[in-house]
Each structure stands twice: as structure tokens, then as C-alpha cells.
Amino acid sequence: MPPQSFTYDQDGNAQIAGARISDLASAFGTPLYLMDEDELLRRIALYKEAAGAENVAYASKALLVGKLVKLIAEEGMMLDVVGQGELEFALRVGFPAERILLHGVYKSPQALALAAKEGVGRVVVDSLDELPAIAKAARTAGRAQDVLIRLQLGVDPHTHPSLSTSVPRSQFGISLDDGQALAAIRQALADEHLALRGLHSHIGSAITELPPFRQAAEALGAFALTVLAETGWWPEELDLGGGLGIEEGAPTPSEVAEQARLGLTPFAEDAHRPVPRLIFEPGRYLVGPCGVTVYRVVGRKRVGDGRTYLLVDGGMSDNPRPALYGAHPAMRAAHNSNAEAEVVDVAGLHCETGDVLARGVTLPRLETGDLLVALDTGAYNHSMASHYNRVPVAPIVFVRNGVARPATRRDSLADWLRFEVGI
């Protein structure tokens, strides 16, 4: 679904956040990522209202640029980073280390050392093997590192298989069923350089149903009761991850938070302990619907089976999600003309049969030079962009009240040549 500000003016020109998309395309070129800043703030407010700003950690893998990191800091939220690169970036642009959660199925010794040195708030433990490495980094830094143990709960979120992260086949989290999770708890409690604060779970992404969130909360509560009986330890914090879908009719942040509390309360009552602090890690929910990508049509082509392709000046290098997950974005023309509607496929410029952004979309007839807008592209587009076929990475421009605020620039051949050796 588009940002609430995506409208057409009386002349049929598409606008976002009060600015005409064709004007922005003329100023910054295409392909072009546009972010509606007010839509972003509105969605942040929904999560803050549901859980409290201090309990919301933006999952920066969805989109990580300095302008956004600074906004998240100003909103009083936490930041979820994966690995050394995202951690260093967040620190370099000034995000408070104590509000950072460091994730990753693998964290390099350098990343753990940096986290310990800078005082990163939480390190999320993803395997038994990580515990000694985290403790070693903390010992070297002369501190105890706060950690959360990520669990593989076995909850099926009913989403794309590649987006299900807590089922037995997934590489993420520590299994409950074979005793590894309880062993991790014991190991963390026994190490003076590890401060075990709580448990973590992230069951998947693009989840459009409430029951999986309730099931995850109940599984966490049941495991917490088991751990209490075995060790006497009760978690201060339970991080339920993110994954809330953005489709129309998907649950709201308040509904997810309510289901989590309802799912956990009986277990806390049985334990005669308080319900732990609940932390959430939204990523795509916050930034996905705020973003659109503007393309220019560079050609029309009728192929052997009778279908018509619109060829655009971007593709899988700026949006790999259709090729990876079959996640084809909705498309809108940048000018709502009276031209007869037609059904087309939209293909990118890359030398791949799979570089198809959309199939069977109905649009007014567009010609070479016209602009096309892909919706819901604020997440996992820029952050997963590539230089395939040496196509530049598109810039991101934030827009608010008709004013454009560039966040990144388009890169160039000069940038790429800096990395070449011996030429």
C-alpha cells in the first residue's frame, strides 16, 4: 500500500509528501528511492504507543542510512544491527552504544571486541559457540557484556519459507528440543563476564496473522518456567523480534503487543514473577510503506507468447525481492492519464530472465520516457542493492511538506574505480 500522502493532483501528476514525483525525478534522476518522512514518523508513533520508545529497536537491516539512524536516536528508540559493518556505521553516525542490540548468526571477533569496548547495550547470542567469544571480548574490555539468548521456538509464522526464522530447518537461534537452549542459559549464568538479561525470539518476516505472535510469546513463557525450575533464573527482558507484515488487514503493533502480554501473563503468574520487559524489533513495518521507487520507462516490447513488457531503467539491482521471494511490488503510473489501460509485465535492464519487477499489472498505456512508481520499497531495496551489470545504486531522498532532503547520492564509475587494483 502506498504512503498516505501518495496522491494525484488535479492534473493527474503523482505526488508524495507534497512534492510532485516528476519534479523529484528531474532533480535527482532515476531510478530514485523516495521516503515519506511523515509516514515514517506516523508508523514509529504506532510502535511507541504500543510498547514505549525505549522498548522498540529499529531493525536497521531493512534500511540503514545516516539520516534514518539520527531520526531513530531522536525518537528515543533502540537500534538493532547485524554484524560489524552495521555496528560500525551506527557508531560512526553517533547512535548511542548503550541503545544498540548486536545481532547476527555469526559475529566476528572484531565486532564483539568493538561492542565490548564501546558498551553496546545487548549482544544477542545465536549459538552455544558464541558464548566464550562474547565473554572473551568482554573480559578484554574489563566489563560484563549484557546478553540475550536467541531461541529457535519452532513456531511457523505462515510466511515465505525464506522468511521463516524460528523453525527447525532455520540456521537462526538455539534449539529448545535438544537441550542446547538450557545449556546456553547455564553457561551464560556461570560466566562472570556475561550478564544474562533475557530471551530473544524472531519467528519470521512479512507475518500477516496474530496467532504466531501469541504462540511465540507462549513458547517463551513456557521455556522461562522451565529455566526457573532448573536454575532459579527468571528473565528481565523478552525480545519478540519483528516481522509484522505491511499488507492491508495485517495486525497492528498494539494488537501484537497485547497478544504478547496476554500470552506471557499466565506463565509469569505461575512463576510468581513479574511479566518481563517486552522488546520489539520492527524493520520493514516502519520503513517499507514509506518508500517508493521511481523508474523511467526505456522501452516497450511484445514477446512471442503475446505479453507486453515495459522495460525500465532499474531492476533487480535496486529491488532484488521479486527475484528472491516473488515479492512483486504494486505499480502506479506517475501520471494518471486517460490512456487506455493495458496489462503488462515490468522488466528490469539486467541480463537475467528473473529480472521481472511485476507481472500482469494493469496500467494506463505508458511510452518510452514515462515514469513508473513501485510502491512499498522502503525496506530491503537500498540495503540489498547491488552493482550488477555495473548499474549505479540509486539515491535515497526523504520528502516532507514538499521539501526534498537527500540522504544518499547516486554512486558512479569514479567511485568503483577507487576499489580497483593495478589498472
Residue pairs with C-beta under 8 A, 6 or more apart in sequence:
1 246
1 247
1 248
1 289
1 330
1 375
1 376
2 289
2 292
2 330
2 332
2 375
2 376
3 16
3 17
3 36
3 39
3 289
3 290
3 292
4 36
4 39
4 42
5 15
5 16
5 17
5 18
5 36
5 38
5 39
6 14
6 15
6 16
6 36
6 292
6 332
6 375
7 14
7 15
8 14
8 15
8 336
9 15
9 20
12 335
12 336
12 337
13 20
13 21
13 22
13 334
13 335
13 336
14 20
14 21
14 22
14 332
14 333
14 334
14 335
14 336
14 371
14 373
15 21
16 24
16 34
16 36
16 292
16 399
17 36
17 37
17 38
17 39
17 399
17 400
17 401
17 402
18 399
18 400
18 401
18 402
18 403
19 399
19 402
19 403
19 404
21 34
21 292
21 294
21 334
21 371
21 373
22 334
22 335
22 371
24 32
24 34
24 294
24 397
24 399
24 404
25 32
25 294
25 296
25 334
25 371
27 404
28 395
28 397
28 404
28 406
28 410
29 395
29 410
30 294
30 295
30 296
30 313
30 314
30 371
30 394
31 293
31 294
31 295
31 296
31 312
31 313
31 314
31 318
31 394
32 293
32 294
32 394
32 395
32 397
33 291
33 292
33 293
33 318
33 377
33 378
33 381
33 382
33 394
33 395
33 396
33 397
34 291
34 292
34 293
34 294
34 396
34 397
34 399
35 287
35 290
35 291
35 378
35 396
35 397
35 398
35 399
35 407
36 290
36 291
36 399
36 400
37 290
37 398
37 399
37 400
37 405
38 400
38 401
39 289
39 290
40 68
40 71
40 286
40 287
40 290
40 378
41 71
43 285
43 286
43 289
43 290
44 56
44 72
44 75
44 77
44 286
46 252
46 253
46 254
47 56
47 253
47 280
47 282
47 285
47 286
48 56
48 75
48 76
48 77
49 253
49 254
50 252
50 253
50 254
50 256
50 257
50 280
51 253
51 257
51 278
51 279
51 280
53 75
53 76
53 77
54 76
54 77
54 78
55 78
55 277
55 278
55 279
55 280
56 77
56 78
56 279
56 280
56 281
56 282
57 77
57 78
57 79
57 80
57 101
57 239
57 279
57 280
57 281
58 72
58 77
58 78
58 79
58 80
58 281
58 282
58 283
58 286
59 80
59 242
59 281
59 282
59 283
59 284
60 68
60 69
60 72
60 79
60 80
60 81
60 82
60 86
60 90
60 283
61 80
61 81
61 82
61 86
61 283
61 380
61 383
62 283
62 284
62 286
62 287
62 288
62 378
62 379
62 380
62 383
63 283
63 287
63 291
63 378
63 379
63 380
63 381
63 382
63 383
63 396
64 81
64 86
64 89
64 90
64 383
65 382
65 396
65 407
65 408
66 89
66 93
66 407
67 398
67 405
67 407
68 287
68 407
69 79
69 89
69 90
69 93
69 94
69 95
70 93
70 94
70 95
72 79
72 95
73 79
73 94
73 95
73 96
73 99
77 99
78 99
78 100
78 101
78 121
78 279
79 90
79 95
79 99
79 100
79 101
80 100
80 101
80 103
80 281
80 283
81 87
81 89
81 90
81 100
81 101
81 102
81 103
82 102
82 103
82 104
83 103
83 104
83 106
83 107
83 108
83 111
84 107
84 108
84 110
84 111
84 114
87 100
87 102
87 111
87 114
87 115
87 120
88 114
90 100
91 97
91 100
91 114
91 118
97 118
97 119
97 120
97 121
98 119
98 120
98 121
99 121
100 115
100 120
100 121
100 122
101 120
101 121
101 122
101 123
101 124
101 148
101 239
101 281
102 111
102 115
102 120
102 122
102 123
102 124
103 124
103 126
104 111
104 124
104 126
105 126
105 127
105 171
105 172
106 126
107 115
107 123
107 126
107 130
107 133
107 134
109 133
109 137
112 123
112 133
112 134
112 136
112 137
113 137
113 140
113 141
114 120
115 123
115 137
115 145
116 134
116 137
116 138
116 140
116 141
116 143
116 145
117 141
119 143
120 145
121 146
122 146
122 147
122 148
122 197
123 134
123 145
123 146
123 147
123 148
124 147
124 148
124 149
124 150
124 200
124 239
125 131
125 134
125 147
125 148
125 149
125 150
125 174
125 184
125 188
126 150
126 172
126 173
126 174
127 174
128 174
128 180
128 183
128 184
128 187
131 184
131 187
131 188
131 191
131 194
134 145
134 147
134 194
135 145
135 191
135 193
135 194
136 193
137 145
138 144
138 145
138 193
138 194
139 193
143 193
144 192
144 193
144 194
144 195
145 193
145 194
145 195
146 195
146 197
147 188
147 194
147 195
147 196
147 197
148 196
148 197
148 198
148 199
148 200
148 237
148 239
149 174
149 181
149 184
149 185
149 188
149 196
149 198
149 199
149 200
150 172
150 173
150 174
150 199
150 200
150 201
150 202
151 166
151 173
151 174
151 176
151 181
151 199
151 200
151 201
151 219
151 220
151 223
152 166
152 167
152 168
152 170
152 172
152 173
152 174
152 175
152 176
152 181
153 166
153 173
153 176
153 201
153 203
153 215
153 216
153 219
153 220
153 223
154 166
154 167
154 168
154 176
154 177
154 219
155 166
155 167
155 201
155 203
155 212
155 215
155 216
155 219
156 164
156 167
156 212
157 163
157 164
157 166
157 203
157 204
157 205
157 207
157 209
157 212
157 243
158 207
158 208
158 209
158 212
159 204
159 205
159 206
159 207
159 208
159 243
159 245
160 206
160 325
160 326
160 327
162 324
162 325
163 204
163 205
163 206
163 243
163 325
164 170
164 203
164 204
165 172
165 173
165 202
165 203
165 204
165 205
166 172
166 173
166 201
166 202
166 203
166 204
166 216
168 175
168 177
172 202
173 201
173 202
174 180
174 181
174 184
175 181
176 219
176 223
181 223
182 226
182 227
182 230
185 196
185 227
185 231
185 233
186 231
188 194
188 196
189 196
189 231
189 233
196 233
197 235
197 236
197 237
198 235
198 236
198 237
198 238
198 239
198 276
198 277
199 220
199 223
199 224
199 235
199 237
199 238
199 239
200 238
200 239
200 241
201 216
201 219
201 220
201 238
201 239
201 240
201 241
202 239
202 240
202 241
202 242
202 243
202 281
203 212
203 213
203 216
203 241
203 243
204 212
204 243
205 242
205 243
205 245
205 284
206 243
206 245
206 246
206 247
206 284
206 327
207 213
207 243
207 244
207 245
207 250
208 245
208 247
208 249
208 250
208 251
209 251
210 251
210 255
210 256
210 259
213 240
213 251
213 256
213 259
213 260
213 263
214 259
214 260
214 262
214 263
215 263
216 240
216 260
216 263
217 238
217 240
217 259
217 260
217 261
217 262
217 263
217 264
218 263
218 264
218 267
220 238
220 240
220 264
221 263
221 264
221 266
221 267
221 268
222 267
224 234
224 235
224 238
224 267
224 271
224 276
225 267
225 270
225 271
227 233
227 234
227 235
228 234
228 271
228 273
234 271
234 273
234 276
235 276
236 276
236 277
237 276
237 277
237 278
237 279
238 260
238 264
238 276
238 277
238 278
238 279
239 278
239 279
239 280
239 281
240 256
240 260
240 278
240 279
240 280
240 281
241 280
241 281
242 280
242 281
242 282
242 283
242 284
242 285
244 250
244 251
244 253
244 256
244 282
244 285
245 251
245 285
246 284
246 285
246 288
246 289
246 376
251 259
253 280
253 282
253 285
256 280
257 278
257 280
260 278
261 275
261 278
264 275
264 276
264 278
265 275
268 274
268 275
268 276
283 379
284 379
284 380
287 378
287 379
288 376
288 377
288 378
288 379
288 380
289 375
289 376
289 378
290 378
291 376
291 377
291 378
291 379
291 381
292 373
292 374
292 375
292 376
292 377
292 378
293 314
293 318
293 319
293 329
293 373
293 374
293 377
293 381
293 394
294 334
294 371
294 372
294 373
295 312
295 313
295 314
295 371
295 372
295 373
295 374
296 312
296 313
296 369
296 370
296 371
296 372
297 310
297 311
297 312
297 366
297 367
297 368
297 369
297 370
297 371
297 372
298 311
298 312
298 313
298 349
298 368
299 310
299 311
299 368
300 308
300 309
300 310
300 311
300 366
300 367
300 368
301 308
301 309
301 311
302 308
302 309
303 309
307 344
307 345
308 342
308 343
308 344
308 345
309 344
309 345
309 346
309 347
310 344
310 345
310 346
310 347
310 363
310 366
310 372
311 347
311 348
311 349
312 346
312 347
312 348
312 349
312 357
312 372
313 349
314 348
314 349
314 391
314 394
315 347
315 348
315 349
315 350
315 355
315 357
315 391
316 322
316 323
316 348
316 350
316 352
316 354
316 355
316 357
316 386
316 388
317 348
317 350
317 385
317 386
317 387
317 388
317 389
317 391
317 393
318 381
318 382
318 385
318 391
318 393
318 394
319 329
319 357
319 374
319 377
319 381
320 380
320 381
320 384
320 385
320 386
321 327
321 329
321 380
321 381
321 384
322 328
322 329
322 354
322 356
322 357
322 358
323 352
323 354
323 355
323 356
328 356
328 357
328 358
328 359
329 357
329 358
329 374
329 375
329 376
329 377
330 358
330 361
330 374
330 375
330 376
331 346
331 357
331 358
331 361
331 363
331 372
331 373
331 374
331 375
332 363
332 372
332 373
332 375
333 363
333 364
333 366
333 370
333 371
333 372
333 373
334 370
334 371
334 372
334 373
335 370
335 371
336 364
337 364
338 364
339 364
339 365
339 366
340 364
340 365
341 362
341 363
341 364
341 365
342 362
342 363
342 364
342 365
343 360
343 361
343 362
344 361
344 363
344 366
345 356
345 358
345 359
345 360
345 361
346 356
346 357
346 358
346 361
346 372
347 355
347 356
347 357
348 355
348 356
348 357
349 355
349 389
349 391
350 388
350 389
350 391
351 389
357 374
358 374
363 372
366 372
382 393
382 394
382 396
382 408
385 393
385 394
386 393
387 393
387 416
390 413
390 416
392 410
392 411
392 412
393 408
393 410
393 411
394 410
395 406
395 407
395 408
395 409
395 410
396 406
396 407
396 408
397 404
397 405
397 406
397 407
398 404
398 405
398 406
398 407
399 405
417 423
